């Protein structure tokens, strides 16, 4: 009986020991399974990272290939530009020299033009001053010319006719006095009209522009002024 109890105790002890060993093995198995799962997860992450990196590498390779192609194109363009520069460089230098020469000539011409403009402005001022003086003194000059002409005529023996001895429209002196009142018409032109056959204001009123402009020294514009002025008298 004692031997049976002892064997039973030994069996129970061995069973307990085996159970503990199995529990430890199970724990070790579970830990290994967890480690394996963790390793699998890590492998999956690494594989995903690897695929991402491979995609990046492929993209970089494509970019490098594209860049290399662009570099080749740029190199070809550079060689072409170098060839063009070698061919047209001397021509460009020649053109630049011509442009510089033309610019210098233009500057000199501009300087001369400015000087000429100053001289022209001075000349214009002189002409305006002369015209103003002439317009101011034209009547006096015409009177002096008339007096000089009459004096030369008298010296030549041509004495003026009496005041009552004029043409059908009145005396020459009366005609000249009357017509010289017209604006822009002096005694000299009045005398020219008289000598051309116009002896009265009425004849001037009735005359056409062609009749008056036909007199030497008269234009149609002057003729129009004469006709308008005669009608206003």
Backbone as CSV, one residue per row, in Angstrom:
resi,resn,N_x,N_y,N_z,CA_x,CA_y,CA_z,C_x,C_y,C_z
1,UNK,0.830,-1.199,0.000,0.000,0.000,0.000,0.858,1.240,0.000
2,UNK,1.884,1.183,0.829,2.820,2.319,0.901,3.519,2.498,-0.390
3,UNK,3.852,1.346,-1.053,4.525,1.478,-2.365,3.584,2.084,-3.381
4,UNK,2.340,1.728,-3.332,1.366,2.276,-4.292,1.198,3.772,-4.108
5,UNK,1.139,4.211,-2.868,1.010,5.658,-2.616,2.250,6.412,-3.093
6,UNK,3.374,5.772,-2.854,4.625,6.426,-3.263,4.672,6.537,-4.774
7,UNK,4.241,5.482,-5.463,4.258,5.548,-6.944,3.250,6.569,-7.438
8,UNK,2.109,6.601,-6.729,1.090,7.564,-7.134,1.599,8.980,-6.934
9,UNK,2.321,9.191,-5.839,2.878,10.534,-5.580,3.923,10.875,-6.618
10,UNK,4.711,9.872,-6.972,5.751,10.124,-7.993,5.118,10.442,-9.333
11,UNK,4.043,9.678,-9.621,3.364,9.940,-10.897,2.742,11.358,-10.910
12,UNK,2.140,11.696,-9.784,1.535,13.032,-9.713,2.600,14.113,-9.838
13,UNK,3.762,13.838,-9.162,4.853,14.808,-9.247,5.362,14.887,-10.658
14,UNK,5.500,13.706,-11.305,6.000,13.725,-12.692,4.989,14.412,-13.615
15,UNK,3.694,14.133,-13.309,2.647,14.761,-14.138,2.652,16.271,-13.961
16,UNK,2.811,16.657,-12.694,2.838,18.124,-12.455,4.029,18.757,-13.140
17,UNK,5.181,18.083,-13.014,6.384,18.600,-13.654,6.209,18.679,-15.167
18,UNK,5.588,17.634,-15.714,5.381,17.603,-17.186,4.383,18.689,-17.597
19,UNK,3.396,18.896,-16.751,2.408,19.921,-17.053,3.070,21.307,-17.041
20,UNK,3.915,21.538,-16.053,4.625,22.814,-16.000,5.517,23.004,-17.224
21,UNK,6.170,21.823,-17.612,7.057,21.922,-18.772,6.240,22.236,-20.026
22,UNK,5.084,21.613,-20.139,4.219,21.873,-21.287,3.728,23.332,-21.290
23,UNK,3.407,23.820,-20.086,2.960,25.217,-20.003,4.061,26.163,-20.461
24,UNK,5.312,25.830,-20.026,6.437,26.671,-20.455,6.637,26.576,-21.964
25,UNK,6.483,25.339,-22.482,6.623,25.178,-23.932,5.519,25.960,-24.677
26,UNK,4.315,25.884,-24.067,3.205,26.631,-24.717,3.456,28.143,-24.686
27,UNK,3.938,28.594,-23.539,4.260,30.030,-23.455,5.346,30.386,-24.469
28,UNK,6.373,29.490,-24.561,7.454,29.748,-25.523,6.898,29.733,-26.947
29,UNK,5.948,28.788,-27.196,5.347,28.734,-28.546,4.559,30.016,-28.846
30,UNK,3.774,30.449,-27.866,3.006,31.674,-28.076,3.926,32.871,-28.314
31,UNK,5.040,32.919,-27.522,5.990,34.017,-27.707,6.611,33.947,-29.089
32,UNK,6.981,32.715,-29.503,7.557,32.566,-30.843,6.538,32.946,-31.922
33,UNK,5.265,32.575,-31.676,4.236,32.934,-32.656,4.072,34.454,-32.736
34,UNK,4.093,35.081,-31.537,4.010,36.543,-31.536,5.200,37.152,-32.252
35,UNK,6.408,36.581,-31.942,7.607,37.098,-32.620,7.517,36.873,-34.124
36,UNK,6.986,35.707,-34.486,6.845,35.412,-35.916,5.873,36.384,-36.579
37,UNK,4.740,36.628,-35.898,3.769,37.589,-36.450,4.399,38.976,-36.576
38,UNK,5.158,39.346,-35.507,5.822,40.646,-35.562,6.819,40.685,-36.712
39,UNK,7.537,39.559,-36.882,8.498,39.503,-37.985,7.797,39.583,-39.328
40,UNK,6.655,38.871,-39.428,5.883,38.931,-40.670,5.396,40.368,-40.951
41,UNK,4.906,41.020,-39.889,4.479,42.422,-40.058,5.636,43.294,-40.527
42,UNK,6.792,43.059,-39.889,7.968,43.846,-40.265,8.363,43.559,-41.712
43,UNK,8.270,42.244,-42.065,8.595,41.873,-43.456,7.626,42.566,-44.424
44,UNK,6.355,42.568,-44.060,5.362,43.234,-44.923,5.675,44.725,-45.076
45,UNK,6.032,45.379,-43.925,6.375,46.799,-43.980,7.608,47.022,-44.843
46,UNK,8.593,46.113,-44.648,9.815,46.251,-45.443,9.544,46.055,-46.927
47,UNK,8.689,45.066,-47.208,8.339,44.848,-48.605,7.613,46.061,-49.185
48,UNK,6.704,46.644,-48.391,5.995,47.849,-48.852,6.972,49.004,-49.069
49,UNK,7.892,49.147,-48.070,8.910,50.200,-48.229,9.774,49.940,-49.448
50,UNK,10.087,48.659,-49.657,10.923,48.292,-50.801,10.217,48.636,-52.115
51,UNK,8.903,48.315,-52.181,8.152,48.665,-53.387,8.113,50.173,-53.600
52,UNK,7.928,50.908,-52.486,7.911,52.379,-52.595,9.250,52.890,-53.083
53,UNK,10.326,52.350,-52.511,11.659,52.792,-52.912,11.957,52.401,-54.354
54,UNK,11.487,51.215,-54.744,11.685,50.815,-56.125,10.944,51.756,-57.078
55,UNK,9.719,52.149,-56.672,8.974,53.103,-57.498,9.715,54.438,-57.571
56,UNK,10.279,54.864,-56.405,11.042,56.111,-56.383,12.284,56.003,-57.261
57,UNK,12.942,54.830,-57.154,14.134,54.611,-57.978,13.777,54.668,-59.455
58,UNK,12.652,54.045,-59.810,12.222,54.055,-61.201,11.913,55.481,-61.667
59,UNK,11.230,56.249,-60.781,10.939,57.645,-61.121,12.218,58.447,-61.291
60,UNK,13.180,58.202,-60.366,14.451,58.910,-60.470,15.194,58.522,-61.737
61,UNK,15.118,57.242,-62.087,15.780,56.803,-63.314,15.140,57.470,-64.533
62,UNK,13.802,57.586,-64.509,13.122,58.246,-65.612,13.517,59.725,-65.668
63,UNK,13.568,60.362,-64.475,13.988,61.770,-64.437,15.419,61.934,-64.938
64,UNK,16.291,61.010,-64.508,17.681,61.079,-64.965,17.771,60.871,-66.466
65,UNK,16.966,59.937,-66.965,16.963,59.706,-68.410,16.461,60.942,-69.148
66,UNK,15.387,61.546,-68.616,14.858,62.761,-69.238,15.868,63.900,-69.162
67,UNK,16.528,64.005,-67.986,17.536,65.047,-67.828,18.697,64.842,-68.786
68,UNK,19.113,63.574,-68.931,20.201,63.285,-69.859,19.816,63.662,-71.288
69,UNK,18.560,63.361,-71.647,18.101,63.744,-72.979,18.093,65.242,-73.146
70,UNK,17.639,65.943,-72.100,17.619,67.417,-72.162,19.034,67.975,-72.226
71,UNK,19.939,67.342,-71.451,21.338,67.783,-71.474,21.930,67.601,-72.862
72,UNK,21.600,66.496,-73.505,22.096,66.268,-74.867,21.538,67.307,-75.832
73,UNK,20.236,67.598,-75.672,19.638,68.618,-76.533,20.299,69.984,-76.314
74,UNK,20.537,70.307,-75.023,21.191,71.577,-74.713,22.606,71.613,-75.279
75,UNK,23.280,70.498,-75.202,24.634,70.439,-75.743,24.617,70.640,-77.260
76,UNK,23.623,69.995,-77.914,23.492,70.187,-79.361,23.189,71.650,-79.681
77,UNK,22.267,72.255,-78.895,21.952,73.673,-79.105,23.170,74.548,-78.869
78,UNK,23.934,74.209,-77.823,25.131,75.011,-77.526,26.126,74.930,-78.665
79,UNK,26.314,73.734,-79.191,27.236,73.577,-80.317,26.733,74.350,-81.539
80,UNK,25.399,74.274,-81.746,24.838,75.007,-82.872,25.016,76.520,-82.676
81,UNK,24.752,76.994,-81.447,24.919,78.416,-81.163,26.379,78.842,-81.284
82,UNK,27.275,77.955,-80.856,28.701,78.272,-80.994,29.078,78.402,-82.462
83,UNK,28.512,77.521,-83.285,28.784,77.582,-84.714,28.227,78.873,-85.314
84,UNK,26.976,79.223,-84.906,26.368,80.464,-85.401,27.163,81.673,-84.932
85,UNK,27.579,81.638,-83.658,28.358,82.758,-83.119,29.680,82.901,-83.860
86,UNK,30.313,81.755,-84.151,31.578,81.816,-84.884,31.374,82.355,-86.288
87,UNK,30.193,82.059,-86.862,29.926,82.502,-88.225,29.502,83.961,-88.272
88,UNK,28.628,84.365,-87.310,28.061,85.714,-87.356,28.732,86.687,-86.386
89,UNK,29.612,86.193,-85.545,30.278,87.090,-84.597,30.988,88.242,-85.281
90,UNK,31.828,87.961,-86.293,32.505,89.075,-86.993,31.523,90.040,-87.637
91,UNK,30.420,89.486,-88.182,29.430,90.368,-88.790,28.783,91.275,-87.746
92,UNK,28.499,90.689,-86.587,27.901,91.494,-85.515,28.851,92.597,-85.072
93,UNK,30.128,92.269,-84.943,31.108,93.284,-84.562,31.164,94.393,-85.606
94,UNK,31.127,93.981,-86.882,31.141,94.987,-87.949,29.904,95.884,-87.873
95,UNK,28.737,95.252,-87.641,27.503,96.035,-87.519,27.553,96.959,-86.308
96,UNK,28.117,96.479,-85.212,28.222,97.326,-84.019,29.119,98.532,-84.301
97,UNK,30.200,98.300,-85.041,31.071,99.416,-85.401,30.321,100.404,-86.289
98,UNK,29.550,99.863,-87.240,28.776,100.752,-88.107,27.740,101.532,-87.316
99,UNK,27.085,100.826,-86.392,26.080,101.503,-85.564,26.728,102.608,-84.730
100,UNK,27.889,102.293,-84.162,28.594,103.314,-83.370,28.965,104.503,-84.242
101,UNK,29.440,104.215,-85.474,29.797,105.295,-86.393,28.566,106.102,-86.775
102,UNK,27.452,105.387,-87.094,26.229,106.087,-87.463,25.683,106.898,-86.278
103,UNK,25.826,106.336,-85.079,25.371,107.066,-83.889,26.167,108.357,-83.713
104,UNK,27.462,108.257,-83.926,28.303,109.461,-83.827,27.900,110.484,-84.879
105,UNK,27.658,109.998,-86.107,27.231,110.914,-87.161,25.874,111.523,-86.830
106,UNK,24.969,110.686,-86.280,23.656,111.189,-85.915,23.764,112.249,-84.817
107,UNK,24.646,112.018,-83.852,24.832,113.012,-82.791,25.336,114.330,-83.377
108,UNK,26.295,114.218,-84.319,26.791,115.454,-84.954,25.681,116.131,-85.749
109,UNK,24.904,115.298,-86.482,23.804,115.859,-87.266,22.755,116.492,-86.364
110,UNK,22.478,115.853,-85.230,21.512,116.407,-84.291,22.002,117.740,-83.750
111,UNK,23.305,117.807,-83.451,23.869,119.063,-82.960,23.747,120.154,-84.017
112,UNK,24.065,119.772,-85.283,23.951,120.755,-86.371,22.498,121.174,-86.555
113,UNK,21.590,120.182,-86.461,20.169,120.484,-86.624,19.678,121.432,-85.544
114,UNK,20.127,121.216,-84.324,19.737,122.117,-83.249,20.247,123.529,-83.498
115,UNK,21.499,123.606,-83.986,22.036,124.926,-84.305,21.229,125.566,-85.432
116,UNK,20.870,124.762,-86.440,20.094,125.303,-87.551,18.700,125.721,-87.095
117,UNK,18.124,124.939,-86.173,16.808,125.314,-85.644,16.892,126.640,-84.898
118,UNK,17.984,126.836,-84.147,18.162,128.111,-83.459,18.300,129.240,-84.469
119,UNK,19.099,128.979,-85.533,19.255,130.006,-86.558,17.940,130.259,-87.281
120,UNK,17.172,129.141,-87.525,15.889,129.295,-88.198,14.915,130.085,-87.339
121,UNK,14.904,129.788,-86.042,14.030,130.545,-85.152,14.414,132.021,-85.140
122,UNK,15.731,132.285,-85.139,16.182,133.680,-85.197,15.731,134.330,-86.505
123,UNK,15.854,133.544,-87.626,15.432,134.078,-88.918,13.927,134.341,-88.940
124,UNK,13.144,133.403,-88.333,11.706,133.619,-88.271,11.362,134.883,-87.482
125,UNK,12.061,135.057,-86.368,11.827,136.274,-85.585,12.177,137.514,-86.393
126,UNK,13.289,137.416,-87.170,13.684,138.554,-88.004,12.636,138.823,-89.080
127,UNK,12.109,137.742,-89.706,11.081,137.903,-90.736,9.809,138.488,-90.141
128,UNK,9.419,137.980,-88.950,8.216,138.533,-88.315,8.401,140.009,-87.978
129,UNK,9.592,140.334,-87.487,9.849,141.739,-87.182,9.830,142.582,-88.456
130,UNK,10.426,142.010,-89.552,10.430,142.750,-90.818,9.023,142.939,-91.355
131,UNK,8.214,141.847,-91.286,6.836,141.936,-91.784,6.023,142.924,-90.964
132,UNK,6.222,142.871,-89.635,5.493,143.817,-88.787,5.874,145.247,-89.128
133,UNK,7.188,145.456,-89.336,7.649,146.807,-89.694,7.095,147.208,-91.057
134,UNK,7.082,146.258,-92.014,6.595,146.554,-93.353,5.105,146.874,-93.326
135,UNK,4.317,146.063,-92.593,2.883,146.315,-92.505,2.594,147.655,-91.841
136,UNK,3.446,147.993,-90.892,3.262,149.264,-90.194,3.595,150.455,-91.084
137,UNK,4.571,150.257,-91.972,5.058,151.385,-92.777,4.765,151.249,-94.263
138,UNK,3.945,150.244,-94.676,3.718,150.021,-96.091,3.062,151.228,-96.764
139,UNK,2.124,151.833,-96.061,1.460,153.003,-96.653,2.445,154.130,-96.890
140,UNK,3.324,154.329,-95.908,4.327,155.390,-96.067,5.286,155.061,-97.205
141,UNK,5.691,153.787,-97.310,6.599,153.381,-98.387,5.943,153.547,-99.754
142,UNK,4.663,153.150,-99.842,3.959,153.319,-101.107,3.832,154.788,-101.470
143,UNK,3.568,155.621,-100.447,3.470,157.067,-100.715,4.804,157.605,-101.205
144,UNK,5.894,157.151,-100.558,7.225,157.596,-100.992,7.499,157.136,-102.412
145,UNK,7.129,155.876,-102.719,7.341,155.369,-104.073,6.521,156.162,-105.092
146,UNK,5.270,156.506,-104.727,4.421,157.286,-105.630,5.006,158.666,-105.879
147,UNK,5.469,159.281,-104.786,6.063,160.620,-104.925,7.323,160.559,-105.773
148,UNK,8.139,159.524,-105.541,9.369,159.382,-106.328,9.050,159.181,-107.803
149,UNK,8.026,158.350,-108.068,7.646,158.101,-109.451,7.154,159.383,-110.125
150,UNK,6.310,160.141,-109.401,5.813,161.403,-109.969,6.960,162.380,-110.204
151,UNK,7.916,162.374,-109.275,9.058,163.301,-109.423,9.907,162.923,-110.631
152,UNK,10.146,161.612,-110.798,10.902,161.175,-111.975,10.144,161.481,-113.257
153,UNK,8.787,161.333,-113.198,7.985,161.645,-114.373,8.070,163.116,-114.720
154,UNK,8.034,163.968,-113.683,8.150,165.420,-113.917,9.515,165.760,-114.479
155,UNK,10.572,165.118,-113.917,11.917,165.378,-114.424,12.064,164.942,-115.875
156,UNK,11.271,163.958,-116.284,11.328,163.487,-117.669,10.459,164.329,-118.590
157,UNK,9.755,165.301,-118.037,8.920,166.179,-118.840,7.484,165.745,-118.923
158,UNK,7.095,164.713,-118.175,5.697,164.265,-118.153,5.002,164.903,-116.972
159,UNK,4.280,165.974,-117.239,3.622,166.713,-116.162,2.257,166.114,-115.885
160,UNK,1.853,166.008,-114.615,0.559,165.412,-114.286,-0.597,166.193,-114.875
161,UNK,-1.668,165.483,-115.261,-2.845,166.139,-115.837,-3.590,166.899,-114.761
162,UNK,-4.351,167.914,-115.130,-5.145,168.670,-114.152,-6.149,167.757,-113.461
163,UNK,-6.604,168.203,-112.318,-7.513,167.390,-111.504,-8.779,167.049,-112.245
164,UNK,-9.211,167.879,-113.215,-10.469,167.627,-113.917,-10.269,166.867,-115.208
165,UNK,-9.033,166.471,-115.488,-8.759,165.847,-116.766,-8.663,164.365,-116.703
166,UNK,-9.355,163.686,-115.794,-9.259,162.248,-115.639,-10.133,161.517,-116.637
167,UNK,-10.183,160.208,-116.533,-10.964,159.371,-117.422,-12.437,159.474,-117.120
168,UNK,-13.231,158.599,-117.710,-14.677,158.678,-117.559,-15.134,158.461,-116.128
169,UNK,-14.308,157.822,-115.324,-14.720,157.598,-113.949,-14.188,158.647,-113.001
170,UNK,-13.484,159.632,-113.433,-12.904,160.636,-112.570,-11.416,160.712,-112.791
171,UNK,-10.739,161.610,-112.098,-9.305,161.779,-112.276,-8.538,160.593,-111.691
172,UNK,-7.325,160.445,-112.178,-6.471,159.366,-111.691,-6.174,159.542,-110.211
173,UNK,-5.928,160.798,-109.818,-5.606,161.072,-108.416,-6.783,160.722,-107.514
174,UNK,-8.005,161.090,-107.995,-9.181,160.767,-107.186,-9.367,159.252,-107.073
175,UNK,-9.145,158.561,-108.201,-9.282,157.102,-108.195,-8.280,156.465,-107.225
176,UNK,-7.040,156.926,-107.310,-5.994,156.363,-106.436,-6.318,156.640,-104.974
177,UNK,-6.785,157.855,-104.693,-7.107,158.216,-103.307,-8.240,157.355,-102.769
178,UNK,-9.251,157.138,-103.631,-10.412,156.370,-103.201,-10.081,154.885,-103.040
179,UNK,-9.383,154.327,-104.049,-9.118,152.881,-104.041,-8.076,152.512,-102.987
180,UNK,-7.126,153.404,-102.724,-6.082,153.090,-101.743,-6.636,152.967,-100.329
181,UNK,-7.924,153.357,-100.162,-8.555,153.181,-98.853,-8.893,151.708,-98.579
182,UNK,-8.949,150.899,-99.658,-9.276,149.481,-99.465,-8.177,148.799,-98.655
183,UNK,-8.585,147.907,-97.781,-7.635,147.229,-96.894,-6.652,146.377,-97.695
184,UNK,-5.366,146.567,-97.413,-4.331,145.792,-98.085,-3.981,146.305,-99.463
185,UNK,-4.521,147.447,-99.874,-4.259,147.991,-101.208,-3.662,149.380,-101.054
186,UNK,-2.453,149.582,-101.562,-1.793,150.876,-101.454,-1.942,151.690,-102.739
187,UNK,-1.284,152.811,-102.768,-1.387,153.715,-103.914,-0.746,153.118,-105.161
188,UNK,0.327,152.339,-104.973,1.004,151.753,-106.134,0.075,150.792,-106.865
189,UNK,-0.571,149.907,-106.135,-1.492,148.962,-106.761,-2.722,149.676,-107.299
190,UNK,-3.166,150.734,-106.594,-4.297,151.515,-107.117,-3.943,152.132,-108.462
191,UNK,-2.725,152.616,-108.573,-2.293,153.195,-109.849,-2.203,152.122,-110.928
192,UNK,-1.745,150.917,-110.563,-1.690,149.820,-111.525,-3.087,149.491,-112.051
193,UNK,-4.074,149.512,-111.160,-5.444,149.257,-111.592,-5.913,150.349,-112.560
194,UNK,-5.598,151.562,-112.222,-6.025,152.677,-113.093,-5.376,152.565,-114.466
195,UNK,-4.065,152.266,-114.463,-3.359,152.145,-115.731,-3.844,150.947,-116.531
196,UNK,-4.453,149.963,-115.862,-4.953,148.776,-116.554,-6.375,148.967,-117.081
197,UNK,-6.967,150.164,-116.835,-8.293,150.442,-117.418,-9.410,150.574,-116.423
198,UNK,-9.149,150.381,-115.131,-10.190,150.577,-114.122,-10.116,152.016,-113.631
199,UNK,-11.193,152.795,-113.901,-11.148,154.228,-113.580,-12.195,154.645,-112.558
200,UNK,-12.940,153.688,-112.003,-13.940,154.050,-110.998,-14.214,152.857,-110.085
201,UNK,-14.812,153.181,-108.926,-15.191,152.130,-107.985,-16.264,151.244,-108.598
202,UNK,-17.124,151.830,-109.385,-18.177,151.039,-110.021,-17.607,149.983,-110.948
203,UNK,-16.552,150.361,-111.678,-15.927,149.382,-112.567,-15.304,148.233,-111.772
204,UNK,-14.758,148.537,-110.627,-14.197,147.476,-109.778,-15.300,146.570,-109.250
205,UNK,-16.444,147.158,-108.888,-17.554,146.355,-108.395,-18.069,145.413,-109.475
206,UNK,-18.086,145.900,-110.704,-18.635,145.116,-111.804,-17.618,144.137,-112.393
207,UNK,-16.351,144.290,-112.035,-15.303,143.452,-112.634,-15.340,142.043,-112.042
208,UNK,-14.896,141.083,-112.837,-14.780,139.696,-112.365,-13.400,139.498,-111.727
209,UNK,-13.282,138.389,-111.046,-11.988,138.088,-110.421,-10.915,137.890,-111.482
210,UNK,-11.288,137.295,-112.608,-10.301,137.085,-113.679,-9.827,138.409,-114.255
211,UNK,-10.767,139.397,-114.347,-10.376,140.703,-114.890,-9.315,141.364,-114.004
212,UNK,-9.542,141.311,-112.698,-8.605,141.978,-111.785,-7.327,141.170,-111.626
213,UNK,-7.439,139.847,-111.507,-6.240,139.032,-111.337,-5.393,139.010,-112.598
214,UNK,-6.001,139.472,-113.726,-5.225,139.564,-114.955,-4.240,140.716,-114.954
215,UNK,-4.385,141.655,-114.016,-3.447,142.763,-113.896,-2.145,142.239,-113.280
216,UNK,-1.027,142.653,-113.789,0.279,142.181,-113.309,0.463,142.463,-111.826
217,UNK,0.826,141.411,-111.082,1.075,141.568,-109.650,-0.138,141.309,-108.789
218,UNK,-1.294,140.969,-109.410,-2.523,140.728,-108.666,-2.874,139.232,-108.719
219,UNK,-3.309,138.705,-107.559,-3.771,137.322,-107.490,-5.290,137.328,-107.324
220,UNK,-5.883,136.126,-107.448,-7.328,136.039,-107.278,-7.748,136.370,-105.859
221,UNK,-6.871,136.036,-104.887,-7.186,136.390,-103.504,-7.236,137.901,-103.339
222,UNK,-6.245,138.596,-103.937,-6.240,140.066,-103.881,-7.438,140.619,-104.632
223,UNK,-7.763,140.003,-105.787,-8.910,140.459,-106.568,-10.194,140.338,-105.770
224,UNK,-10.351,139.222,-105.023,-11.541,139.034,-104.203,-11.635,140.117,-103.132
225,UNK,-10.484,140.426,-102.508,-10.472,141.481,-101.485,-10.860,142.824,-102.092
226,UNK,-10.385,143.114,-103.313,-10.683,144.384,-103.966,-12.170,144.491,-104.266
227,UNK,-12.731,143.390,-104.830,-14.158,143.414,-105.163,-15.000,143.577,-103.908
228,UNK,-14.679,142.793,-102.864,-15.444,142.899,-101.607,-15.298,144.286,-101.008
229,UNK,-14.073,144.836,-101.054,-13.853,146.172,-100.498,-14.574,147.245,-101.290
230,UNK,-14.594,147.095,-102.629,-15.276,148.089,-103.460,-16.784,148.080,-103.196
231,UNK,-17.334,146.880,-102.979,-18.774,146.795,-102.719,-19.130,147.378,-101.363
232,UNK,-18.175,147.401,-100.450,-18.461,147.936,-99.113,-18.356,149.452,-99.064
233,UNK,-17.760,150.074,-100.116,-17.635,151.527,-100.133,-18.955,152.172,-100.471
